[in-house]
């Protein structure tokens, strides 16, 4: 099998241990838990902001006069810049230093959160969310690459990735609870402003406990590649969103879709002829990398939309308050963390592919159950049961996939692979939300009575989105069988 080292040249040595031990730098003591805490805090902030605004959307719409399209783009502006620049962020971490890039991304994210919290118009809010996404794209892949270059391959790394997965998954699920509490008791602005003091605290802690490490020197970032992939994805998502109001054959939707596909084709052409590409295309010949990214693309398309549509269902149909909506997501958070923490324990006894497959299909079954919701639904039957099943399965899915994709990868390529994994998940989430929101809107429009949108029409639209999401996840989960078989564990030594 072709290795990352063969694609990128000879690897550089692992960072030399210092007085702070293997995981730190400078004076004093910085144990493994401090590094894990710092990177997990950064990951939590990143994933939290994917979903934290969902519960606040109705309040944002009222305060800033957001239309349906603007409301969707408050979510997608973050997701698309996040997805588009993740590869650039991952490569920057490898080349310029993981600690430096981590701190830079966190600083940009924190300042953009301040701007978004103070926004006075829809374009200001959407612009701030886009810059937030850029900061997250620099920060997110660095968190995983710091873990994979700090913890040796094997049980220690699997446990660290399991914790990282649990925190990331919990951040997405907890976003609704945090958003509901802040919106109801303070203001929708605090779903963004809360990142400022937390971000400053994490910045200070990370500056103290992280040591600097990097890969090769003398290489350049592929800025044209990053711009092309971001523009291509954004145009594609915009065209899909426009089809909601103008139809698929309209120039307003077909033009951006075709343009986006053309730009992505140009991106592939440029990458194949660039000496130092953003993505070495030969990387996708590595089965663990290509299969893991395909699974995460489908998983992101399904699961990221869950919180969005459930938040709208609870507030627009069941008339829950923001706080009640947020509290309703608390069992989701517990289940996804439980699944993420259980997966590493199971992986020491069971083939990781089977664990991932079971988790993915369990999550798909939960979404299919979720699609049976009604306009007069109950918390237990329409929210709690299917939500817990969906999130527990999603938690089981993540750790085996992340561990498989980064196993055996050279230290100089950890940031890039981490960026690829995050890109697939976020890109799937952004495009999936756009597609499912369009499907939901079409169904709502067709079920509305003389232009009046009823609870029955809204429920029908949300149910259609959940059912298609279940299909995405079921198909993606089956791709787990393409992952290479894990290396056999060494036999226990007999005294």
N, C-alpha and C positions, 0 to 999 in steps of 0.2 A: 504494500500500500504506500502511496506517495505521502510523505510527511510534510508538515509545515516548514520544518527546517530546510528541506530540499527546495521549497518554493521561495524562501526568503533569505537563504544564505546561512552561514554558520551562526548558531545562537551565541549570545553573550552570556557570561557567567551569571549565576544567581547572585543578587546583591550580597556583599560581604557582611556578616554579622558584626554588630558594634556592641558597645557597652550596654546598650539597651536590649541586647539579645537579638535573636533571629528576626523579630517582628518590629523593631524600633530603630531609632537613630538618635544621636545626640547623647546628652547626659541623663542620668536617672534610670528609671525602669519603665519599660513599655511592654507588658506581656501580650500574649496573643489575644486575650479577651479585649484589650483596649483597641487593637487594630480592628477586630471584628465589630466592636461597638461603633467605631467611627464610620466604617464603610456601610454598615447596616443602617445607621442613622441617615446617611446620605441617600441610600437606596429607598428608605422609607419616605423621605420627602419627595423624591422623584415620582414614585408610584402613587403616593397620596394625591398629588396634584392632577393625576389623570382622572380621578373620580370625585375629588372633594367638591368640585363646582357643580356636580350634577344636581344635588339637593338644592343648591342656591340658585339654579337657573330661573325658576319662576320669579324670585325676588329680583334678580338681575334684569329680567325682562321688564318688570314693572318700573324699576328705578331708572333704567337707561333707554327704555323704549325699544327693546330688541325685537326684531321680527323672527320668524321661524328659522330662516337661513342664518341670521346672525347668532341666534341661540345655539345652533348646531356648531357654528364655527368658533364659538368660545371654547368648545371641547376640541374640535379638530385642528384649530390653529396651533395648539400645544402639541397634539399628537403627531401632526405632520412634520413640523420642524424638528421635533424629537426624533422621529423615524429617519428623516432625511439626513441629519447630521451625526447620527450615532456612529457611523463607520469612521467619519473624520475624527470624532472624539476618541474612539478606540485606538486609532492609529497615532493620534497626537500623544496619547498617554504612553504608548510604547516608545516614541521617539524623543519626546521632550521631558519625560519624567512623570511618573504616575501621581506622585504627591502634588506636584505643581499643577497638573491638569485638573486633579480633583478639587483643589482649592479654587482654581480659576472658575471652573464650572459652577461650584457652589456659590461663589460670589456673584456671578451673573444671574443665577437663578434667584438669589435673595433680593437683589436690586430690582429685577423684573417683577417680583412679587409685590414689592413696595409700589412700583408704578401701577400695577394692575389694581391694587387696593385703593389707590387714589384716583382711578380713572373717572372721567366725567362724561364720557361718550362711548358709544359702542366700539368705534374704531380704535380708541385708546385702549380699551379692555382687550380687544382681539389682538392688537399689536403687542401688548404686554405679555399676553399668553404665548404668542409666537416666540418672543425673546426668552420667556421661561422655558419653552421647549428646547431652544438652542442651548441654554445653560444645562438643562437636564441631559441633553445629548452628549455634552462634554463630560458630565459627571457620571452618568449611569454605567457605561462600559468600564470606567476606571475602577468602580467598586468591585466588580467581579475579577478584573485582572489583578488588583491588589491582593485579593484573597488567593487566587490561583498561583501567584508568584511568591506568596508568603507562607502558604501551607503546603507541605510536601504531598505529592500525589498518593492517594490511598485513603484510609479511614479518616485521617484528620481533615483532609480536604473535603471529603464527602460530607462530614459533619458541618464544616464551615459553610459549604454551599447550601446544605439543608437549612441552616439558620438564615442565610441570606435570602433563600427562596421564601421561607416562612415570613420574614419581615417584609419582603417585597409584596408578596401576596396579601399579607395582612394590611399593608398600607393601602392597597387598592380597595379592599373591602371596608377598612376603617374610615376611608375618605367620606363615605356617606354619613357615618355617625358624627365625625368631626364637623363636617359641613352643616349638618342639621343643627347641632348644638350652637355653633357660632352664628348661624343665620337667625335662629329664633331668639337667642338671648343677647346678641350684639348686633350684627349687621352682616349682609352678604359680603361686605368688604373684608371682613375678618377671615374669611376662608383663604384669602391671599395674604393679608397683613400678618397672620399668625406665623407665616414662614420667616418673617424678618428676625424676630428674636431667636427662634429656633435655629435658623440658618447661621446666625452669628455665633451661637453657642457651639454648633457643630464645627464651624470654621476654626474656632479657638482650640477645640479638642483635637481636631485632625492635624492642625499645625504642630501640636505638641507631640502626638504619638506616632505619626506616620514617618517612615524614612523614605528617602528618595530612591527610586530605581527606574531604570530605563533599558531599552534594548539597543538596537544598532544606532550608530552615529553616521552623519554624512548623508542621510536620506531626507527626502522632501515629502511634504504632504501633497496629496493629489486634490488641490482645490477645485479644478475643473470637474473632476469626477463627482465630488460632493455636491457641487452646484447643479450638475446635470441630474443626478438621482433625486435631489430635493425638488427641483422644478418639475421633473417628470411625474413623480408621485403626487405632487400638489395639483398639477393640471388634471391628472386622472381622477383624483378625488373630487375636484371642483366640477368636472364634467358630469360625474355620477350624481352629485348633489343637484346640479341644474336640471337633470332629467325629471326630478320630482315635480317641477312646475312647468317645464317646457316640453317634456317628452323625450324619448331616446333618439328620435330621428331629427330633432331640432338642431340647428347649427350651434345654438347656445350650449348644448350638452355634447353633441357629437364632435364638434370642433376641439374642445379641450381634451376629450377622451382620446381621439386620434393623435392630437398633438402630444399628449402625455406618453402614449405608447411609442411615438416616434423619438421623443427625447430619451426614453429609457433604452430604445434600440441604439441610439447614438452613444449613450453611456457605455453600453456593452462594447461597441466598436472602439471607443476611445480607450477603455480599460485594457482591451486586448493589444493595443499598440503603444501603451505607455510603459516606460522603463520602470517606474515606481508607482504602480496603480493603487488606487484606494482599496480595491478588492482584486487580488491575484485570482483570475478566473479558474486557474488550475485547482484552487482550494475546493471548488465544488465537486472535484473528482474524489475528494476524501469523503467516503460514505457517511461517516459519523457527522460531519459538518453539514452536508447537504440534507440528509434526512432530518436532523434535529431542527434545522431552520424551516423546513417544510412543515413539520409538526407545529412549531411555534407560530408560523404564519396563520395556519388554520385555527389554532387555539386562541390567538389574539383576536381574530375576527369574530369569534363566538363569545368569549368570556368578557372582553372589555365592554361590550354592548349591554351586558346583563345589568350592571348598576345603573346605566343611563335609562334604560326602558323601565326597570323596576321603580326607579325614583319617580319617573313621570306617571307610572301607573298608580303608585301609592298616593301621590299628591293630586293628580288630575282626575282620577277615577274614584279612589277610595277616600279622598279628601283628608289624608293624613297631614298633620303639621310637619314642618321641617324636622323638629326634634323627634317626633314619633317615627318619621321615615328613617332618620339616622339610627335610632335605637333598634328598628326592625332589621337592620343590617348586622347587628352585633353577632347573632348566631352564625352568619355567613363568615365573619372574621374569625371566629373561634374554629370553625370547621376547616377553613383553608389553611390556617396555621397548624392545626392538628394533622392534616394530611401532609403538609410539608415537613413536619418534624417526624412523622411516622415513616416516611419514605426511606431516609437513610438507614433506619433500623432494619427495614425489610430487605434493603439492598444487600445486606451482609448474608442473607439466607436465600434470596430468590433472585432470579434473572431480572435485572433492572428493566429490560424491555417489557416483561410481563407486568411489572408494577406500573410502568407508564401507560401501557395499553389498557389495563384495568382502570386506571385513574381517568384516562381520556374518555373511555366509553361510559364510565359512571357519570362523569360530568355532562356528557351528551344526553344521557337518560334524564338527568335532572332538568336540562333545558327543554327536552321534549315534554316532561311533566309540567314545566313552567308555562308551556304554550297552551295549557288547558285552562288558564285563568279566566275568570268571569267578571262581569261588571259589578256583581254583588259578592265578590270574593271574600274569603275569610283569611285571617293572618296565618292560621295553622295550615290550611289546605292550599292556599295560592301563593304564599310567600315563604313561610318557614320550611316546610317539607322539601319542596323542589330546590329552594335556595341552598339548604344545607347539603343536599346531595350533589348539586352542581359544584359547590366550592370545595367540598371534601375531595372530590375527584380531581379538580384542578390542582389542589395542593399535592396530591400524589403524583401528578403528571410532571410537575416542573423540575424537581431535583434530579430524577433519572436523565431527563433530556439535557440539562445543563452539565451534569457530570460526564455524560457520554460525549458531548461536543467538545469539551475542553480536555478530555483524557488523551494523553500522548502528544499534546500540542506543545511545540517549543516555546520557551519563555518569551522569545521575541515576538511571538504572534498572539499571545494571550489577550492583549487589548483588542486586537482586530477581531478575533473570534468572539470575544465578549460583545463587541459592538455589533457584530453580525447577528448574534442571538437576540439582543435587544431590538435591533432594527426589524427583524422578522416579526417579533411580537408586537412592536408598536405599529409597524406598517400594516400588519394584519388588523390591528385594532382600529386604525384610522380608516382604512378602506372598508373594513367590515361594518363600522358604525355608519359610514356614508351609504353603503349598499342597503343595510337593514333599515336605516332611517327612511330611505327612499321607498322601500317596500312597505314599511309601516304607514307612511304618508299616503301612498296610493290606495292601500286598503282602507284607511280612515276616510279618505275622500269618497271612495265608492260606496261606503256604508253610511255616509252622512245623509241626513234627511233634509233636502232642500237647502243645503249649505250649512245647516246647523249641526255642529259636531256634538254627538252624544257620548255618554260613557260607554255605550255598547260599541260605537264606532271606534273609539280610542282603544278599547280592550281588544277588538278584533285586529287592529293594526299592530299592537304590541305582541299579541299572540303569534301573528305571522312572522314577526321578527325573531321571536324565540325559537320557533320551529325551524326556520332556515338556519339559524345559528347552531342548532343541534345537529343539523346535517353537515355543516362545515366541520364541526368538532369530531363527529363520527368518522368522516372521511380522513381528516388529518390524523386521528389517533391510529388508524390502520397503517399509516406510513411508518409507525414505530418499528414494524417488522423489518424495515430496511436498515435499521441500525446494526452495526457489526455486533457479533456475539461478544459479551464481556470476556476478558482474559480470565482463565481459571485461577481461583484463589490458591495460593500455595498450601500444600498439605501440612497439617499440624505436625510438629516435630515430636518424636517419641523419645522420651528420656531413656 
